[in-house]
């Protein structure tokens, strides 16, 4: 009898454990499903989709984020800012394709959004500037990562502004099968340029700086820049570094010191004037898309 009882007891324990595992899996599945359905977005009052955790908008558009099933209290919104540490996948990963150096972030809660299940981004100026903003929303039920991606407009330069604030990563790699720059997690000088072109719908691959000549034509160089008719969107190719003319401010022929340049060199992607480029005195070619 004791032997039978022990066998029955063991069977009951195993059965209970199996049931617990199944129950846990169901709970997790429900939680994940709920997590996907908890956030909705309005842009200028119209429903908008969240694509792979990213919300895309143009500068000046009104963005509202609504949590549909969050509790009335206990909601926290955090802004995550990448540390400008000059990440290098080549050194860190030893050319392993699926490897990327982890990006370090500083995190700060946004106090004005505490306990809010509906937020208006225009209430926080940090979230309305051009670039990619990493958010974490925490409730008692889930934690979700969001990107708010603000661009200048729908032009080549406009899509490049989506990467402002994204950390410099030498030789960006792949995360979960997607390119790190397409995810707006990191970019080097040429990846920034190619990202903007890809966002326009062109199927250009991510390549090293020398391959950029395959998709562009040379219209001048440093020695002839005074005669070159520079246009917004032209590319400056320094060999080791590339950059975009974000705004040609002068009506004169040639490149002006006050022309705006978008690039990523160290730290994070930024817009600056040509006169402030650390490498402005190096030789460069002026390229234009074919």
C-alpha positions as CSV (number, residue, x, y, z in Angstrom):
1,X,0.0,0.0,0.0
2,X,2.8,2.4,0.9
3,X,4.4,1.8,-2.5
4,X,1.2,2.4,-4.3
5,X,0.6,5.6,-2.3
6,X,4.1,6.9,-3.1
7,X,3.6,6.2,-6.8
8,X,0.3,8.0,-6.7
9,X,1.8,10.9,-4.7
10,X,4.6,11.2,-7.2
11,X,2.2,11.1,-10.1
12,X,0.1,13.8,-8.5
13,X,3.2,16.0,-8.0
14,X,4.3,15.5,-11.6
15,X,0.8,16.2,-12.9
16,X,0.5,19.3,-10.8
17,X,3.9,20.6,-12.0
18,X,2.9,19.9,-15.7
19,X,-0.3,21.8,-15.1
20,X,1.5,24.6,-13.5
21,X,3.9,24.9,-16.5
22,X,1.0,24.9,-18.9
23,X,-0.8,27.5,-16.8
24,X,2.4,29.6,-16.7
25,X,2.8,29.4,-20.4
26,X,-0.8,30.4,-20.9
27,X,-0.4,33.4,-18.5
28,X,2.8,34.5,-20.3
29,X,1.1,34.2,-23.7
30,X,-1.8,36.2,-22.5
31,X,0.5,38.8,-21.0
32,X,2.5,39.1,-24.2
33,X,-0.7,39.4,-26.2
34,X,-2.0,42.0,-23.8
35,X,1.3,43.9,-23.9
36,X,1.0,44.2,-27.7
37,X,-2.5,45.5,-27.5
38,X,-2.1,47.9,-24.6
39,X,-0.7,50.9,-26.5
40,X,-2.5,53.0,-29.1
41,X,-1.3,56.2,-30.8
42,X,-2.9,59.2,-32.2
43,X,-1.0,61.6,-34.6
44,X,-2.9,64.8,-35.2
45,X,-6.0,63.1,-33.8
46,X,-5.8,60.1,-36.2
47,X,-5.0,56.5,-35.3
48,X,-1.4,55.6,-36.1
49,X,0.4,52.2,-36.1
50,X,3.3,51.2,-33.9
51,X,5.9,49.5,-36.0
52,X,8.2,47.2,-34.2
53,X,7.8,49.4,-31.1
54,X,8.4,52.7,-33.0
55,X,6.1,55.7,-33.5
56,X,7.0,57.8,-36.6
57,X,6.0,61.4,-37.0
58,X,7.0,64.6,-38.6
59,X,8.2,67.6,-36.5
60,X,5.2,69.6,-35.4
61,X,2.7,66.8,-35.4
62,X,0.7,66.2,-32.2
63,X,1.4,62.8,-30.8
64,X,-0.7,61.1,-28.1
65,X,0.1,57.7,-26.5
66,X,-2.8,55.9,-24.8
67,X,-2.4,52.9,-22.4
68,X,-5.7,51.0,-22.8
69,X,-5.6,48.7,-19.7
70,X,-3.1,50.3,-17.3
71,X,-4.1,50.9,-13.7
72,X,-5.0,54.4,-12.6
73,X,-1.8,54.5,-10.5
74,X,1.6,53.0,-10.7
75,X,2.4,54.1,-14.3
76,X,5.9,55.4,-14.9
77,X,7.4,56.8,-18.1
78,X,11.2,56.8,-18.5
79,X,13.4,58.5,-21.0
80,X,16.5,56.5,-22.0
81,X,19.4,58.4,-23.4
82,X,22.4,56.6,-25.1
83,X,25.8,57.3,-23.6
84,X,28.1,58.7,-26.3
85,X,30.9,56.1,-25.9
86,X,31.9,55.5,-29.5
87,X,30.9,51.8,-29.7
88,X,32.8,49.5,-32.0
89,X,31.3,46.3,-33.1
90,X,34.4,45.2,-34.9
91,X,36.5,45.3,-31.8
92,X,33.8,44.0,-29.5
93,X,32.4,41.2,-31.7
94,X,35.5,40.1,-33.6
95,X,33.5,40.1,-36.9
96,X,30.7,38.0,-35.6
97,X,27.7,39.0,-37.8
98,X,25.0,38.5,-35.2
99,X,26.9,40.3,-32.5
100,X,26.6,44.0,-31.4
101,X,28.2,45.8,-28.6
102,X,25.6,46.6,-25.9
103,X,24.6,50.3,-25.9
104,X,24.7,51.9,-22.4
105,X,21.9,54.3,-21.5
106,X,21.1,56.7,-18.7
107,X,17.5,56.5,-17.6
108,X,15.4,59.3,-16.0
109,X,11.7,59.2,-15.1
110,X,9.5,61.9,-16.6
111,X,7.7,63.1,-13.5
112,X,5.0,65.0,-15.3
113,X,3.8,61.7,-16.9
114,X,3.6,59.7,-13.7
115,X,0.3,57.8,-13.2
116,X,-0.9,59.0,-16.6
117,X,-2.4,56.5,-19.0
118,X,-2.7,59.1,-21.8
119,X,0.3,61.4,-22.5
120,X,0.7,64.2,-25.0
121,X,4.3,64.5,-26.1
122,X,4.2,68.2,-26.8
123,X,4.0,68.6,-23.0
124,X,7.7,67.5,-22.9
125,X,10.0,69.5,-25.2
126,X,12.6,66.7,-25.1
127,X,10.3,64.3,-27.0
128,X,9.5,66.7,-29.8
129,X,12.9,67.5,-31.1
130,X,14.3,65.8,-34.2
131,X,15.7,62.3,-33.7
132,X,15.0,59.0,-32.0
133,X,13.8,59.0,-28.4
134,X,13.8,55.8,-26.4
135,X,11.0,55.4,-23.9
136,X,10.2,52.8,-21.3
137,X,6.7,52.6,-19.8
138,X,6.2,50.5,-16.7
139,X,3.0,49.4,-15.0
140,X,2.2,46.7,-12.5
141,X,1.3,44.4,-15.4
142,X,4.1,45.0,-18.0
143,X,7.1,46.9,-19.1
144,X,7.3,48.1,-22.7
145,X,10.0,49.8,-24.8
146,X,9.0,52.4,-27.3
147,X,10.7,54.6,-29.8
148,X,9.4,58.0,-30.7
149,X,11.0,58.9,-34.0
150,X,10.7,62.5,-35.2
151,X,11.8,63.6,-38.7
152,X,12.1,67.0,-40.3
153,X,10.1,66.0,-43.4
154,X,9.7,63.2,-46.0
155,X,12.9,64.1,-47.9
156,X,16.3,62.4,-47.9
157,X,17.6,64.8,-45.4
158,X,14.4,64.6,-43.4
159,X,14.7,60.9,-43.0
160,X,18.4,61.3,-42.0
161,X,17.2,63.5,-39.1
162,X,15.5,60.5,-37.6
163,X,18.9,59.3,-36.5
164,X,19.8,62.4,-34.5
165,X,20.9,61.4,-31.0
166,X,21.5,57.8,-32.0
167,X,25.0,56.7,-30.8
168,X,27.9,56.3,-33.1
169,X,28.6,52.6,-33.7
170,X,31.5,51.6,-35.9
171,X,30.4,48.8,-38.3
172,X,26.8,48.5,-37.1
173,X,25.6,44.9,-37.1
174,X,22.4,42.9,-36.8
175,X,20.0,42.4,-33.9
176,X,17.3,39.7,-34.2
177,X,17.8,39.6,-38.0
178,X,17.5,43.4,-38.5
179,X,20.3,45.9,-39.2
180,X,21.2,47.9,-36.1
181,X,20.7,51.2,-38.0
182,X,17.3,50.2,-39.3
183,X,16.4,49.8,-35.7
184,X,17.9,53.2,-34.9
185,X,20.1,51.7,-32.2
186,X,23.4,52.8,-33.7
187,X,25.0,54.1,-36.9
188,X,28.3,55.0,-38.4
189,X,28.9,57.7,-41.0
190,X,27.9,55.8,-44.1
191,X,25.1,53.9,-42.4
192,X,23.4,57.2,-41.6
193,X,23.4,58.1,-45.3
194,X,22.1,54.7,-46.4
195,X,19.4,54.6,-43.7
196,X,17.9,57.8,-45.1
197,X,17.9,56.4,-48.6
198,X,16.4,53.2,-47.5
199,X,13.6,55.1,-45.7
200,X,12.8,56.7,-49.0
201,X,12.1,53.2,-50.3
202,X,15.4,52.5,-52.2
203,X,16.8,49.0,-51.7
204,X,20.4,50.1,-51.2
205,X,22.4,47.8,-49.0
206,X,24.5,48.8,-46.1
207,X,28.1,49.1,-47.4
208,X,31.5,50.5,-46.4
209,X,32.2,54.1,-47.4
210,X,34.1,53.3,-50.7
211,X,31.0,51.5,-52.1
212,X,29.0,54.7,-51.8
213,X,30.4,55.7,-55.2
214,X,28.4,52.8,-56.7
215,X,25.2,54.7,-56.0
216,X,26.3,58.3,-56.6
217,X,28.1,60.5,-59.1
218,X,30.9,62.9,-58.3
219,X,30.1,66.5,-59.1
220,X,33.2,68.0,-57.6
221,X,35.8,67.9,-54.8
222,X,37.6,70.2,-52.4
223,X,39.8,71.7,-55.1
224,X,36.7,72.7,-57.3
225,X,34.2,73.3,-54.5
226,X,34.2,77.1,-55.2
227,X,32.7,76.3,-58.6
228,X,30.4,73.5,-57.5
229,X,26.6,74.1,-57.3
230,X,26.0,72.6,-53.9
231,X,22.5,71.4,-53.2
232,X,20.8,70.3,-50.0
233,X,21.2,66.5,-49.8
234,X,24.6,66.3,-51.5
235,X,27.1,64.0,-49.8
236,X,30.6,65.0,-48.7
237,X,33.0,62.0,-48.9
238,X,36.2,62.4,-47.0
239,X,37.4,58.8,-47.7
240,X,37.4,57.8,-44.0
241,X,34.2,59.8,-43.2
242,X,31.0,60.8,-45.0
243,X,28.4,63.5,-44.2
244,X,25.3,65.1,-45.7
245,X,24.7,68.7,-46.6
246,X,21.5,69.2,-44.5
247,X,20.9,72.7,-45.7
248,X,22.8,74.8,-48.2
249,X,22.3,78.2,-46.7
250,X,24.0,80.4,-49.3
251,X,22.8,81.4,-52.7
252,X,26.4,81.5,-53.8
253,X,28.1,78.7,-55.7
254,X,30.3,76.4,-53.5
255,X,30.1,75.2,-49.9
256,X,29.6,77.8,-47.2
257,X,31.0,77.6,-43.7
258,X,27.5,78.2,-42.4
259,X,26.0,75.3,-44.4
260,X,24.4,72.7,-42.1
261,X,25.9,69.2,-42.0
262,X,24.3,66.1,-40.6
263,X,26.8,63.4,-39.7
264,X,27.9,61.0,-37.0
265,X,31.6,61.0,-36.2
266,X,32.0,60.5,-32.4
267,X,29.3,60.5,-29.7
268,X,25.9,60.7,-31.4
269,X,24.5,61.7,-34.8
270,X,24.2,65.5,-34.9
271,X,23.6,68.6,-37.1
272,X,26.3,71.2,-37.1
273,X,27.8,73.8,-39.4
274,X,30.5,72.9,-41.9
275,X,32.9,75.2,-40.1
276,X,32.6,73.1,-36.9
277,X,33.5,69.8,-38.6
278,X,36.6,68.4,-37.0
279,X,37.7,67.0,-40.4
280,X,36.7,69.9,-42.6
281,X,40.3,70.6,-43.8
282,X,40.7,67.1,-45.2
283,X,40.2,66.4,-48.9
284,X,36.7,65.5,-49.9
285,X,34.6,64.6,-52.9
286,X,31.1,66.0,-53.5
287,X,28.6,63.3,-54.4
288,X,25.0,63.3,-55.6
289,X,22.6,60.4,-55.9
290,X,22.3,59.0,-59.4
